[in-house]
Amino acid sequence: MKKYTLLVIIFFVCSSISFPQQIVLQPMPKKLVMLEGIVSLSSCKPIEIYSTNEEENKAANYLSYLIDSKYGKNVKIISDDLINQWKIKLKLIPYIKEMFNDQFYKIEFNQDDKRIEISSASQIGLLYGVVTFSELLTREGSCIKSKVYYVEDYPSYQRRMFVTIPTIESVSSLFDTALKNKFETIVIASRQHPWYEIPANYLAILSEVKKWKDKYGGPKVMQSHNIYDGRDIVISDESDVELLKSVIKTYYNHKVEKLMILSDDTPPFEFGEGYVLTDDHDKETFDHFEAANTFLMNELVNWFDKENMEIETYYVPAFYTYEEMHQGDMSLFIDTPWEQAAFDPFYRDLKYIGENINEEVYLIWCGPYVRSRKITEQDLTSWTMNLSGRAPFLWDNTIYSHHPFTSTPLLTAWNNNLPNNFHELTAGNGMFINGNANSESTIVSAITTNDYLWNPVNYNPDKSLEDAIKREYGSDVVELVVQFKEIELGLRKKIGERKLWFEVDSLWKKIRDIRFITEKNPFYYHLNYTRLKTLKLQLKASVPEPKSKKEFIEECENLIQEREDILQKIKVINQKTFDRLVKVVEPMPDLNLIQ
């Protein structure tokens, strides 16, 4: 016999309806059709919301939470099968290919049956439908109503992963923000604790994660670990592997269903050999660095299968782009005496990974550069060939690359040049978004990024940014918040430009010294010198010639005052927004000490 959970919302009689301007749907559903009629969720009888299984129940709990948070104590969950005029049904339905992916959801109003049905093939899809439904409700006095409409919606990028640094206090607000903005996966950033143990404070965070997930379900959660950070893992040592497994199992028991293992940036590197193992027994056991990591990843996947653990797995190799951590832009090695030493380890490692790591593991790539500002199909094809025919999964650093002299996106819309069908070409139909999404300086950019990932064809950066600021800070301060951003970034840029100008002069003195050492050597030495000279000229041309020290200080002080004036105007209108924005104001250096 099916158990029915009835989510009952008590409303009162009321009349007409209008949708206020402040309702901003983001991301906008792919199909939303307004139909004739208005539903008054109104009479003295309650509204029944039916859920018949665990996944539907969790979505019902979240709908209760949303309405309670937005409209006050109007929601109760009861078990009595009350009869009422209108019913809301949360319904898991079988997946069919026409849905594109399992996050597809529909909202339908059936006036004959007096039923509002929110349906999806997945629990997280139900949550997205619940969010859209809650945002299209409106209240007049004590009355809540809805226009009649029809929604069909799904994200173009199925996997949308956002890096975060959660705290015990922030888990609920972080997960709530993720669902309201339809983020698919919250990533617990690597290096938050060692790969081989979980401190007590992180166990407390995981307890909060499990509490949320037990009650509401989504979003999905990923654990990420760099296994060569702090203490290098010894893969041939079974006890080390068991320590890593223990950490993974603890996360899994706390409702974390994705795993990313990283071996990038931190391992030792030797030119001509590539990345190298540090343990002697590992060196004796494995032919090279990525042979060891491939063994580990396969061991983990086999262990997951044996333990019946459903964990989606990702691997970040040491070589993850042509802009190499130690070698720089690898194209500069082409047609030089060092080409083979640069590329042989690179091709060896990626070929080995592509041919030997379990096909269930997604392999990470950053595009042609660490912060790729353009990615073409040819770029993707090239990297797929490096991986012996396996398409990679994109790690995106776009939000770090918008502004000069700062890596913070600071209230900036995601904007990059990717093929419109990129989600159909890469592995996993998704993207990993780097940047602390629960940071004040990044959250707006994260929202706009998800906007793009949801519907890249119709994405408008300016509109997305305006909507994100409205959602986060309120519609009454949008222009002031944008002005604050421009002044804050302008101040950082002004200081950075002056520093760069004078540092380039110091660099040029060293470059001139190199010229006189290399001028009588073969051509490739001369070629490297000309590259250095080009670098100097490009850096110098990238900033204006500095004004006098006095003028520079005056301009900076004027900007500081303008910034303060804007913040005070925001404070008068919205104290909470003021309190949030002052956190991202960068402390000023002593301007007199800048050259």
C-alpha positions as CSV (number, residue, x, y, z in Angstrom):
1,M,0.0,0.0,0.0
2,K,1.4,3.4,-1.0
3,K,2.1,5.9,1.7
4,Y,1.0,9.5,0.8
5,T,2.7,12.5,2.3
6,L,0.3,15.5,2.1
7,L,1.9,18.9,2.1
8,V,-0.8,21.2,3.2
9,I,-0.7,24.9,2.7
10,I,-3.4,27.0,4.4
11,F,-4.5,30.0,2.4
12,F,-7.4,32.5,2.7
13,V,-9.9,33.9,0.2
14,C,-8.7,36.6,-2.1
15,S,-9.4,38.0,-5.5
16,S,-7.2,39.2,-8.4
17,I,-3.6,38.6,-9.1
18,S,-0.6,40.4,-10.6
19,F,3.0,39.4,-10.8
20,P,5.4,41.9,-9.2
21,Q,8.4,43.2,-11.1
22,Q,10.9,41.8,-8.6
23,I,10.2,38.1,-9.6
24,V,13.3,37.1,-11.6
25,L,13.5,33.6,-13.0
26,Q,17.1,32.6,-13.3
27,P,17.9,30.5,-15.3
28,M,14.9,31.3,-17.4
29,P,12.9,28.1,-18.3
30,K,13.4,27.0,-21.9
31,K,9.7,26.9,-22.4
32,L,7.2,28.9,-20.2
33,V,3.8,29.6,-21.7
34,M,1.3,31.7,-19.8
35,L,-2.2,30.4,-20.2
36,E,-5.7,31.7,-19.5
37,G,-6.8,31.7,-15.9
38,I,-5.7,32.3,-12.3
39,V,-5.5,29.6,-9.6
40,S,-6.5,30.9,-6.2
41,L,-4.7,28.8,-3.6
42,S,-7.2,30.3,-1.3
43,S,-10.2,28.7,0.2
44,C,-10.5,27.6,3.8
45,K,-9.7,24.1,2.7
46,P,-6.0,23.2,2.5
47,I,-4.1,22.5,-0.7
48,E,-2.8,18.9,-0.9
49,I,0.6,18.2,-2.2
50,Y,1.0,14.5,-2.9
51,S,4.4,12.7,-2.8
52,T,4.5,8.9,-2.9
53,N,8.2,7.9,-2.4
54,E,11.3,9.1,-0.8
55,E,12.6,11.3,-3.6
56,E,9.2,13.0,-4.0
57,N,8.9,13.5,-0.2
58,K,12.3,15.3,-0.2
59,A,11.1,17.7,-2.9
60,A,7.9,18.2,-0.9
61,N,10.0,19.1,2.1
62,Y,11.8,21.7,0.1
63,L,8.6,23.2,-1.3
64,S,7.4,23.5,2.3
65,Y,10.7,25.2,3.2
66,L,10.5,27.6,0.3
67,I,7.0,28.7,0.9
68,D,7.5,28.9,4.6
69,S,10.6,31.1,4.1
70,K,9.0,33.3,1.6
71,Y,5.4,33.7,2.9
72,G,5.6,32.8,6.6
73,K,3.9,30.0,8.5
74,N,1.5,28.9,5.8
75,V,2.8,25.3,5.4
76,K,2.2,22.1,7.3
77,I,3.0,18.6,6.5
78,I,0.2,16.1,7.5
79,S,-0.6,12.5,6.8
80,D,-4.4,12.8,6.6
81,D,-5.9,12.3,3.1
82,L,-7.9,15.5,3.1
83,I,-10.1,16.3,0.1
84,N,-9.8,19.7,-1.4
85,Q,-10.3,21.6,-4.6
86,W,-6.8,22.0,-5.9
87,K,-4.0,19.4,-5.6
88,I,-0.2,19.7,-6.2
89,K,1.4,16.4,-7.3
90,L,5.1,15.8,-7.2
91,K,5.8,13.0,-9.6
92,L,8.9,11.0,-10.6
93,I,8.4,9.8,-14.2
94,P,10.4,7.4,-16.4
95,Y,13.2,8.9,-18.4
96,I,12.7,9.1,-22.2
97,K,15.3,10.4,-24.7
98,E,13.1,13.4,-25.6
99,M,13.9,14.9,-22.2
100,F,17.6,15.5,-23.2
101,N,18.7,14.6,-19.7
102,D,17.2,13.5,-16.4
103,Q,17.0,17.0,-15.0
104,F,14.1,17.8,-17.4
105,Y,11.0,18.8,-15.5
106,K,7.5,19.9,-16.4
107,I,4.9,22.0,-14.6
108,E,1.3,21.5,-15.7
109,F,-2.0,22.9,-14.6
110,N,-5.0,20.6,-15.2
111,Q,-8.1,22.7,-14.6
112,D,-10.4,19.7,-15.1
113,D,-8.8,17.6,-12.4
114,K,-7.9,20.7,-10.3
115,R,-4.3,19.4,-10.3
116,I,-0.9,21.2,-10.5
117,E,1.7,18.5,-11.5
118,I,5.4,19.0,-11.1
119,S,7.2,16.0,-12.8
120,S,10.7,14.9,-13.5
121,A,12.8,11.8,-14.1
122,S,15.1,12.6,-11.2
123,Q,14.9,14.0,-7.7
124,I,17.0,17.0,-8.5
125,G,14.8,17.7,-11.5
126,L,11.8,17.7,-9.1
127,L,13.7,20.2,-6.9
128,Y,14.2,22.5,-9.9
129,G,10.5,22.3,-10.7
130,V,9.6,23.1,-7.1
131,V,12.0,26.2,-7.3
132,T,10.4,27.5,-10.5
133,F,6.9,26.9,-9.1
134,S,7.6,28.7,-5.8
135,E,9.0,31.7,-7.7
136,L,5.9,32.1,-9.8
137,L,3.6,32.3,-6.8
138,T,2.5,35.7,-5.7
139,R,0.9,37.1,-2.6
140,E,-1.7,39.8,-2.0
141,G,-2.2,40.4,1.6
142,S,-2.7,37.0,3.2
143,C,-3.6,35.4,-0.2
144,I,-1.3,33.5,-2.4
145,K,-2.2,32.9,-6.1
146,S,-0.7,31.6,-9.3
147,K,-1.4,32.3,-12.9
148,V,-1.9,29.3,-15.0
149,Y,1.1,28.3,-17.1
150,Y,3.0,25.4,-18.7
151,V,6.7,24.8,-18.3
152,E,9.1,22.4,-20.0
153,D,12.7,22.9,-18.9
154,Y,16.1,21.3,-18.7
155,P,19.7,22.3,-18.7
156,S,21.9,22.0,-21.8
157,Y,24.9,21.1,-19.6
158,Q,23.8,18.3,-17.4
159,R,26.8,18.4,-15.0
160,R,27.4,21.9,-13.5
161,M,30.0,21.8,-10.8
162,F,30.8,24.8,-8.6
163,V,33.7,24.8,-6.2
164,T,32.9,26.0,-2.6
165,I,34.6,26.2,0.8
166,P,31.8,25.3,3.2
167,T,31.8,25.9,6.9
168,I,29.6,24.4,9.6
169,E,27.5,27.5,9.7
170,S,27.2,28.0,5.9
171,V,26.1,24.5,4.7
172,S,22.3,25.2,4.8
173,S,22.6,28.6,3.1
174,L,25.0,27.3,0.5
175,F,22.9,24.4,-0.5
176,D,19.8,26.6,-0.5
177,T,21.5,29.1,-2.8
178,A,22.6,26.2,-5.0
179,L,19.1,24.9,-5.4
180,K,17.4,28.2,-5.9
181,N,19.9,29.0,-8.7
182,K,19.7,25.4,-10.0
183,F,23.4,24.5,-9.5
184,E,23.8,20.7,-10.0
185,T,26.9,19.9,-7.9
186,I,28.5,21.6,-5.0
187,V,32.3,20.7,-4.9
188,I,34.1,20.7,-1.6
189,A,37.4,22.3,-2.6
190,S,40.6,20.3,-2.5
191,R,43.2,21.0,0.2
192,Q,40.5,21.7,2.8
193,H,42.0,18.8,4.8
194,P,44.5,16.1,4.1
195,W,43.6,13.3,1.7
196,Y,44.5,10.7,4.4
197,E,42.3,12.0,7.3
198,I,39.3,14.0,8.2
199,P,39.6,16.5,11.1
200,A,36.8,16.9,13.6
201,N,35.7,20.2,12.1
202,Y,35.2,18.6,8.7
203,L,33.3,15.7,10.2
204,A,30.9,18.3,11.6
205,I,30.5,19.9,8.2
206,L,29.8,16.5,6.7
207,S,27.1,15.9,9.3
208,E,25.4,19.2,8.2
209,V,25.7,18.0,4.6
210,K,24.0,14.7,5.4
211,K,21.3,16.4,7.5
212,W,20.4,18.6,4.5
213,K,20.6,15.8,2.0
214,D,18.5,13.5,4.1
215,K,15.7,16.1,4.3
216,Y,15.8,17.7,0.8
217,G,17.9,15.5,-1.5
218,G,19.9,17.7,-3.8
219,P,22.1,19.3,-4.8
220,K,24.7,16.7,-5.5
221,V,28.1,16.9,-3.7
222,M,31.6,16.2,-4.8
223,Q,34.7,15.6,-2.7
224,S,38.0,16.6,-4.3
225,H,41.5,15.8,-3.1
226,N,45.0,16.5,-4.4
227,I,46.9,13.4,-3.4
228,Y,50.3,15.1,-3.8
229,D,49.6,18.0,-1.5
230,G,51.0,18.1,2.1
231,R,52.1,14.5,2.1
232,D,52.6,12.6,-1.2
233,I,50.6,9.4,-1.4
234,V,52.6,6.2,-1.9
235,I,50.4,4.2,-4.2
236,S,52.4,1.0,-3.8
237,D,51.8,1.2,-0.1
238,E,48.5,-0.5,0.6
239,S,48.1,1.3,3.9
240,D,48.2,4.7,2.1
241,V,45.5,3.6,-0.3
242,E,43.4,2.3,2.6
243,L,43.7,5.7,4.3
244,L,42.3,7.4,1.1
245,K,39.5,4.8,0.8
246,S,38.6,5.5,4.5
247,V,38.2,9.2,3.8
248,I,36.2,8.5,0.6
249,K,33.9,6.0,2.5
250,T,33.2,8.6,5.2
251,Y,32.2,11.2,2.7
252,Y,30.0,8.6,0.9
253,N,28.3,7.8,4.1
254,H,27.5,11.5,4.5
255,K,25.7,11.6,1.1
256,V,28.7,12.7,-1.1
257,E,28.2,11.0,-4.4
258,K,31.1,12.3,-6.6
259,L,34.9,12.2,-6.3
260,M,37.7,14.1,-7.9
261,I,41.3,13.0,-7.5
262,L,43.9,15.6,-8.5
263,S,47.6,15.1,-9.2
264,D,48.2,18.5,-10.7
265,D,50.6,21.4,-9.9
266,T,52.2,20.0,-6.8
267,P,54.2,16.9,-7.8
268,P,58.0,17.3,-8.6
269,F,58.9,17.9,-12.2
270,E,62.1,17.2,-14.1
271,F,62.5,18.6,-17.6
272,G,62.8,15.7,-20.1
273,E,61.2,13.2,-17.7
274,G,57.9,15.0,-16.8
275,Y,56.3,14.5,-13.4
276,V,58.1,12.1,-11.2
277,L,57.2,9.9,-8.2
278,T,58.9,10.7,-4.9
279,D,58.8,7.3,-3.2
280,D,61.5,4.7,-4.1
281,H,59.1,1.8,-3.9
282,D,56.6,3.6,-6.2
283,K,59.5,4.1,-8.7
284,E,60.3,0.4,-8.6
285,T,56.7,-0.6,-9.0
286,F,55.4,1.7,-11.7
287,D,57.0,2.8,-15.0
288,H,56.2,6.5,-14.5
289,F,54.1,9.0,-12.6
290,E,50.8,8.5,-14.4
291,A,51.2,4.7,-14.5
292,A,50.9,4.9,-10.7
293,N,47.9,7.2,-10.7
294,T,46.2,5.1,-13.3
295,F,46.6,2.1,-11.1
296,L,45.1,4.0,-8.2
297,M,42.1,5.3,-10.1
298,N,41.3,1.8,-11.4
299,E,41.7,0.4,-7.9
300,L,39.2,2.9,-6.6
301,V,36.6,2.2,-9.3
302,N,36.9,-1.5,-8.7
303,W,36.5,-0.9,-5.0
304,F,33.4,1.1,-5.6
305,D,31.9,-1.7,-7.7
306,K,32.8,-4.3,-5.0
307,E,31.2,-2.2,-2.2
308,N,28.2,-1.2,-4.3
309,M,29.1,2.5,-3.9
310,E,27.7,4.7,-6.7
311,I,30.4,7.3,-7.0
312,E,30.9,9.4,-10.1
313,T,34.7,9.7,-10.5
314,Y,37.0,12.3,-12.1
315,Y,40.8,12.6,-12.5
316,V,42.9,15.7,-13.0
317,P,46.2,14.6,-14.6
318,A,49.5,16.5,-14.0
319,F,49.4,17.5,-17.7
320,Y,46.0,19.2,-18.1
321,T,46.7,21.9,-20.8
322,Y,49.3,23.0,-23.3
323,E,50.2,25.9,-21.0
324,E,52.2,23.6,-18.7
325,M,52.7,24.4,-15.0
326,H,56.5,24.1,-15.3
327,Q,57.2,24.5,-19.0
328,G,55.0,27.4,-19.8
329,D,53.5,27.8,-23.3
330,M,54.6,24.5,-24.9
331,S,54.3,25.8,-28.4
332,L,57.5,27.8,-27.8
333,F,59.4,24.5,-27.7
334,I,58.4,23.6,-31.2
335,D,61.4,23.7,-33.7
336,T,63.9,24.1,-30.9
337,P,66.5,21.6,-29.6
338,W,64.3,21.0,-26.5
339,E,61.1,20.0,-28.3
340,Q,61.5,16.3,-27.7
341,A,62.4,16.8,-24.0
342,A,59.3,18.9,-23.5
343,F,56.7,16.9,-25.4
344,D,57.7,13.2,-25.0
345,P,56.7,12.9,-21.3
346,F,53.6,14.9,-22.1
347,Y,52.4,12.6,-24.9
348,R,53.4,9.5,-23.0
349,D,51.4,10.4,-19.9
350,L,48.2,11.4,-21.7
351,K,48.3,8.5,-24.0
352,Y,48.8,6.1,-21.1
353,I,45.9,7.6,-19.2
354,G,43.6,7.6,-22.2
355,E,44.3,3.9,-22.9
356,N,44.4,2.6,-19.3
357,I,42.2,4.5,-16.9
358,N,38.7,2.9,-16.4
359,E,36.3,4.4,-19.0
360,E,33.9,5.4,-16.2
361,V,36.5,8.0,-15.0
362,Y,36.1,11.5,-16.5
363,L,39.5,13.0,-17.5
364,I,39.9,16.7,-16.8
365,W,41.3,19.3,-19.3
366,C,41.4,23.2,-19.0
367,G,41.3,24.0,-22.7
368,P,44.5,25.2,-24.6
369,Y,45.5,27.4,-21.7
370,V,44.9,27.4,-18.0
371,R,42.5,30.3,-18.4
372,S,41.3,29.6,-21.9
373,R,39.4,32.6,-23.3
374,K,38.5,30.7,-26.5
375,I,38.0,27.0,-27.1
376,T,37.3,25.6,-30.6
377,E,36.3,22.1,-31.8
378,Q,39.8,21.7,-33.1
379,D,41.2,22.4,-29.5
380,L,38.9,19.7,-28.2
381,T,39.9,17.3,-31.0
382,S,43.6,17.9,-30.4
383,W,43.3,17.0,-26.7
384,T,41.0,14.0,-27.5
385,M,43.8,12.7,-29.7
386,N,46.3,13.2,-26.8
387,L,44.0,10.9,-24.7
388,S,43.9,8.2,-27.4
389,G,40.4,9.1,-28.5
390,R,38.8,9.9,-25.1
391,A,37.0,13.2,-25.0
392,P,37.9,15.2,-21.9
393,F,35.8,17.0,-19.3
394,L,36.4,20.8,-19.1
395,W,37.7,22.5,-16.0
396,D,36.8,26.1,-16.6
397,N,38.8,29.0,-15.1
398,T,36.9,31.7,-16.9
399,I,35.7,33.7,-13.9
400,Y,39.3,34.2,-12.9
401,S,40.3,35.8,-16.2
402,H,38.0,38.8,-16.7
403,H,39.9,41.7,-15.2
404,P,43.5,42.9,-15.2
405,F,45.4,43.0,-11.9
406,T,42.9,40.9,-10.0
407,S,41.7,37.3,-10.2
408,T,38.4,38.0,-8.5
409,P,35.4,38.2,-10.9
410,L,33.7,40.7,-8.6
411,L,30.1,41.0,-9.8
412,T,31.0,40.1,-13.3
413,A,29.0,37.9,-15.7
414,W,30.6,34.8,-17.1
415,N,31.7,35.4,-20.7
416,N,33.8,33.2,-22.9
417,N,34.0,32.0,-26.5
418,L,32.9,28.4,-26.8
419,P,31.0,26.5,-29.5
420,N,27.3,26.6,-28.9
421,N,27.2,22.8,-29.0
422,F,30.2,22.3,-26.7
423,H,28.1,20.4,-24.2
424,E,27.5,17.8,-26.8
425,L,31.1,17.4,-27.7
426,T,32.9,17.0,-24.3
427,A,32.7,14.0,-22.0
428,G,30.0,14.1,-19.4
429,N,27.8,16.8,-21.0
430,G,29.1,19.2,-18.3
431,M,31.7,21.7,-16.9
432,F,33.6,22.1,-13.7
433,I,33.6,25.8,-12.6
434,N,36.6,26.8,-10.6
435,G,36.2,29.7,-8.1
436,N,34.8,29.8,-4.6
437,A,31.0,30.0,-5.4
438,N,30.1,30.8,-1.8
439,S,32.5,33.8,-1.7
440,E,31.0,37.2,-1.8
441,S,33.1,38.3,-4.7
442,T,32.2,35.2,-6.8
443,I,28.5,34.2,-6.1
444,V,27.1,36.6,-8.8
445,S,29.5,35.2,-11.4
446,A,28.6,31.7,-10.4
447,I,24.9,32.4,-10.9
448,T,25.6,33.9,-14.4
449,T,27.8,30.9,-15.2
450,N,25.0,28.5,-14.4
451,D,22.7,30.7,-16.6
452,Y,25.1,30.1,-19.5
453,L,25.3,26.4,-18.8
454,W,21.5,26.1,-18.6
455,N,20.9,27.7,-22.0
456,P,24.1,28.8,-23.9
457,V,22.2,29.7,-27.1
458,N,20.0,32.3,-25.4
459,Y,22.6,33.5,-22.8
460,N,22.9,37.3,-22.5
461,P,25.7,38.3,-20.1
462,D,24.3,41.8,-19.4
463,K,20.8,40.6,-18.7
464,S,22.1,37.7,-16.6
465,L,24.3,39.9,-14.5
466,E,21.4,42.4,-13.8
467,D,19.1,39.5,-12.8
468,A,21.8,37.9,-10.6
469,I,22.4,41.2,-8.8
470,K,18.7,41.6,-8.3
471,R,18.4,38.1,-6.9
472,E,21.3,38.5,-4.5
473,Y,21.1,42.1,-3.5
474,G,17.7,43.5,-4.4
475,S,16.3,45.4,-7.4
476,D,16.6,48.7,-5.6
477,V,20.4,48.8,-5.5
478,V,21.3,47.3,-8.9
479,E,22.8,50.5,-10.4
480,L,24.7,51.4,-7.2
481,V,26.2,47.9,-7.0
482,V,27.4,48.1,-10.6
483,Q,28.9,51.5,-9.8
484,F,30.6,50.1,-6.8
485,K,32.1,47.3,-8.9
486,E,33.5,49.7,-11.5
487,I,35.1,51.9,-8.9
488,E,36.6,49.0,-6.9
489,L,38.0,47.4,-10.0
490,G,39.2,50.8,-11.4
491,L,41.1,51.4,-8.2
492,R,42.9,48.0,-8.3
493,K,43.7,48.5,-11.9
494,K,45.2,52.0,-11.4
495,I,47.5,50.7,-8.7
496,G,48.5,47.6,-10.7
497,E,49.2,49.5,-13.8
498,R,51.7,51.8,-12.0
499,K,53.5,48.9,-10.3
500,L,53.7,47.0,-13.6
501,W,55.2,49.9,-15.5
502,F,58.2,50.3,-13.2
503,E,58.7,46.5,-12.7
504,V,59.0,46.1,-16.5
505,D,61.9,48.6,-16.4
506,S,63.6,46.4,-13.9
507,L,62.9,43.3,-16.1
508,W,64.3,45.0,-19.1
509,K,67.6,45.6,-17.4
510,K,67.9,41.8,-17.0
511,I,66.8,41.1,-20.5
512,R,69.5,43.4,-21.8
513,D,72.1,41.5,-19.8
514,I,70.9,38.3,-21.5
515,R,71.3,39.8,-24.9
516,F,75.0,40.4,-24.5
517,I,75.5,36.8,-23.2
518,T,73.6,35.1,-26.1
519,E,74.3,37.3,-29.1
520,K,77.3,35.2,-30.4
521,N,75.5,31.9,-29.9
522,P,73.3,29.9,-32.4
523,F,70.1,31.3,-33.7
524,Y,67.8,29.7,-31.1
525,Y,69.5,31.7,-28.4
526,H,68.8,34.9,-30.4
527,L,65.2,33.7,-30.9
528,N,64.7,33.4,-27.1
529,Y,66.1,36.8,-26.6
530,T,63.7,38.3,-29.1
531,R,60.8,36.6,-27.3
532,L,61.9,38.2,-24.1
533,K,62.1,41.6,-25.9
534,T,58.6,41.1,-27.2
535,L,57.4,40.3,-23.7
536,K,58.9,43.5,-22.4
537,L,57.3,45.6,-25.1
538,Q,53.9,43.9,-24.7
539,L,53.9,44.5,-21.0
540,K,55.0,48.1,-21.4
541,A,52.3,48.8,-24.0
542,S,49.6,47.2,-21.9
543,V,49.6,50.1,-19.4
544,P,49.6,53.9,-19.8
545,E,52.7,55.9,-19.0
546,P,52.4,56.8,-15.3
547,K,51.6,60.3,-14.1
548,S,53.4,62.1,-11.4
549,K,53.3,60.5,-7.9
550,K,51.2,63.4,-6.7
551,E,48.6,63.0,-9.5
552,F,48.5,59.2,-8.9
553,I,47.8,59.6,-5.2
554,E,45.2,62.2,-5.8
555,E,43.4,60.0,-8.4
556,C,43.4,57.0,-6.0
557,E,42.1,59.0,-3.1
558,N,39.3,60.4,-5.3
559,L,38.3,56.8,-6.2
560,I,38.5,55.8,-2.6
561,Q,36.1,58.6,-1.7
562,E,33.7,57.8,-4.6
563,R,33.7,54.2,-3.4
564,E,32.8,55.3,0.1
565,D,30.0,57.5,-1.1
566,I,28.5,54.7,-3.2
567,L,28.7,52.3,-0.2
568,Q,27.0,54.9,2.1
569,K,24.1,55.3,-0.5
570,I,23.7,51.5,-0.5
571,K,23.7,51.4,3.3
572,V,20.8,53.8,3.4
573,I,18.8,51.7,1.1
574,N,19.8,48.2,2.1
575,Q,22.0,47.6,5.2
576,K,22.4,43.9,4.4
577,T,23.8,44.6,1.0
578,F,26.2,47.1,2.5
579,D,27.4,44.6,5.0
580,R,28.1,42.1,2.3
581,L,29.9,44.4,-0.1
582,V,32.3,45.9,2.4
583,K,33.7,42.4,2.8
584,V,35.1,42.6,-0.8
585,V,36.7,46.0,-0.5
586,E,40.4,45.5,-1.0
587,P,42.6,47.2,1.7
588,M,44.7,49.9,0.2
589,P,48.5,49.8,0.4
590,D,50.4,52.9,1.5
591,L,50.3,54.8,-1.8
592,N,53.4,56.8,-0.9
593,L,55.4,53.6,-0.9
594,I,54.5,52.8,-4.5
595,Q,57.2,53.9,-7.0
